[in-house]
Amino acid sequence: MNWIFLIPLIETILIGMVPRAMPIFASALGETVDQSAGVLNLGVEGIMLMGAITALLVDYYYHNPVLAFLIAGLIGLIFGALHGFLVITLKLDQTVIGTAIWFVGWGLSGVLYVAIFGISVTPPTVPILPHVYIPYLSSIPFFGRFIFGEDPMVYILIAALIAIDYFLYHTKQGLNLRTVGHDPKVAEVMGVNPYFYRYMAVLFGAFMAGIGGAYITLGIVGSFYFDITAGMGFIAVALVYFGKWKPYRVFLGTLIFGAVYVIY
């Protein structure tokens, strides 16, 4: 068999898997911080859906993708604050509360879409993010477009990966957060406030889930339909376990799913 004929196929998969991995990765990165602090959020799927519909609405009416991403993240923060209050302050069951948030986001996103746009054969669309080709580097054979020809949000999320990994494993605050997740009583003895770190982790995780949902709308589809996430939020939660709470391993896991989406 002449393997040279597979090169265009492999290149297509490499180029396509990165943007398709980003919604899962953004959410999984936030959930990595969340779980490192000892909090499980099964509502990621619902928050992603709310981020997706919010991003569509903002960009559709204001034609501003930056604002759309920010407000989608803000919607995530609101859900994160609710989740944190119920789970951290009131100490309610994490699984039950996370499932409830998933259902709320799942239903509310669809209701908002129908209430604003109605039931239409042709859904409203917005432009997807343009790709930024870095001069010279993007023209490198085979890997150039894969590494140096993505949209701006991909580069931002890669920078976030580096920053979060450094924070978790190379800073005192990151050590404190992981200590809170491992044993909050030990953290208290060390003078660390578990409530503060857990709230910050939950808020960050929900913010990133909102960003992940927004990326589906603005970076891949350019529109919205009911249940557009198709389980991506649950995949993100599972990948945190697959990656053993290591951001780089989580990222590699999301790339695998990105490749699967391209092939599928």
N, C-alpha and C positions, 0 to 999 in steps of 0.2 A: 504493500500500500504506500502511495506517495503522500507523505504527511504534509507536504508543502501546501496541499489544497485545504488543510485544516487551519492554516494561519489566519485567513480572513474571518473564519468563524470564531476562533479564539480571540481575535482582536475585537470583534463585535461584542462578545461576552464581557471582556475586560472593560470596554468603554461603557457598556450599558449597566454593569453590575454596581458601579459606584453610586450613581444617583438613586438607583432602586434600593440600595442598602441604607441610604441616609435617613429615611424616616424611622427605620428600626434602630439605627445606630444612635440617633439623637435621643430617642426615648430610652434606649438601653443604657446610654451613658448617664443619663439622669437617674435611672433606676439603680445603677451601680453605686452611686453616691448615697441614694436612699437606703439601699439594703446594707451598705457599709455602716450606716448609723443604726441598723437594727430595725428598720421599718420596711415592710413589704406593701407595695401599692399595686393591687390587682386592677385598679381602675385606670391604668395607663391607656388601655384601648378606648375607653370612653372619653378621656381627656384628649387623645389624639383626634378623635372624631370632632370634638368641639373646636380644636385648633384648626382642623381642616375647613369646617364650614365658616368659621370666623375669618380665616385668611381669604376665602373666596369672597365673602361679603365686603370686606375692607378693600381688597384690590379691585373688585368689580365696580364699586362706587367711587373710590378715591384714586385708583390707578397708581398705587404706591405700595410696592411689595415689601419695602422696609417696614413701613407702618403696619402692614398686614402681619408680618412675622412678629413684630413687637406686641401687637394686640392679641395675637394667638397665644403668645407666651404669657401675657397678662391673664388671659382666660384660664390658662393652666395654673397660674399662681392662685387664682380664686378657688379653683377646685383643690389645689394643694393645701390651702389654708383650711378649707373645710375638712379635708382628710386628716390633717394634723390635729385639728381641734378634737375631732371625734376619736382618733386613735391614740394620740399622745396625751392630751389633757383629760379626756373622759375615759381613756383606757378601754374603749370598745374593741371588739374583735376585728383584727386587721382584715381577715378574709371576707367577713360579712360586709364591712364598710367599703372595701375595695370593689367587691362585686356590685354593691349598690351604686357606687360612682360610675362604674362601667355601664350599668343599665341606664342611669340618668343621662350620661353623655350620648349613649347609643340612641336613645329615644329622642332626646331634646335636639340633637343635630338634625335628625330627619324632620322633626316638627318645624324647626326654624326654616329649613330649606323650603318645605312645602308652603309654609305661611307667607314667605317672602316672594318666592318665584312661582309657586303653584306647581301643578303637575303638567309638565311640558315634554313633548317628544324631543325637542332640542334643548338641552340644558345650557345655562349661561356659561360662558368660558372667559378665562383670563389668560394673558400671555405667560408662558412658563419662563423661568429664569434663563437668561442668555448664558452661553458658555464663554469663558474667558480663556483665550489661548495665549499662553505665555510665549513671547517671541523666541524663536530658535529652539527652545526646549520642547515645545509642543510638536515640532516637526521631526523629533527623534523617531526613527522607525519603530514600529510595533508598540512601544511603551509611551511614546510622547503624548498622544491624545488621551491616553488612559490616566496619566499622572498630571499632566500640565494643560489639560483642556477641559476642565470642569467648570461648573457655575460657581459664583462667589460663595454661596452657602456651603458648598463642599469644603472649600478652603477654611472657612470659619469653623466648621465642625471638626476638621482635622486639628486646627489650632486648639480647639476646646479639648480634644482628646489629650494632647500633649500637656495642657495646663492642668487638667483634672488628674492625670496620672502623677504629675509632679506634686500636686497638692496632697493627694492621698498618701504618697509613699516617700515624700521628701520634705515635708513641713511638719511643724509641731501641731498645727491645727488639724492636719490630716490624720496624724497619729491619735489625737484626741477624739476625732470623729470615729475612727475605727475602734478605739477603746470603748467608746459609748456603745457601739454596736456589739462588741464582744461581751462586755460586762459593765453595765451602767453603774453598778455599785463601786467597782474599782475606779471608774472615772470620777465618781463623786469624792472618793478618798483622795484622788489626785487634785481635787479642786476644780474639776471640769463640770460644767452644767449640762447634763444629758438632755434636758428639755430644749435648750437653745440649739444644740448641735442637731438634734433630731428635727426640729422645726425647720432649720435652715436646709437640711438635707431633703426633707419632704417638699419644701417650696421649690428648690432647685430641680428636683426630679419631675415635678409637675410642670414647671416652666419648660423643661426640655421636651416633655411629652407634647405640649402645645406646639412647640417648634417643629417636632417631628410630624405632627398632623398637618401643619401649615405647609411643610415641604411636599407632602403628597399632592396638595392642590397646586402649589406654585412652582414646584420643581419637576413634577412628573406628568400629572394628568391635565392640569389647566382647567379643571372643573370639579364638580362634586356630585356624588351620588350616594344613595343610602348605603351605609356600612362599607364605605370606601376603604377603610383600613384592612378589612378582611383578615382579622386576627393578628395584624402586625404588633399590636400592643402586647399581646400574650407571648408572641415570639420574643419580643424585647425582654420581657420579664424572665423567660426561660434562658435566654442567652447570657444573662448575668450569672446564672448558675453554671452554664457551660464554660464561661470565661473565668470562673472562680473569683469573681469580683476584681479582676485585673482589666483595666480599660483597654489595653492593647489586644488582649485575647478576646474580649467582647467585640472589638472592632473586626477582628478576623472572622468571627462567627457571623457577623452581619454581612460581610462580603460574600460568604458562602450562600446565604439566603438571597443576596442581590443577584448572584450568578444564576441561582435556581429560577428566580423570577424572569430573567432574560430568556433562559432556555424554554421555560414554560410558555 
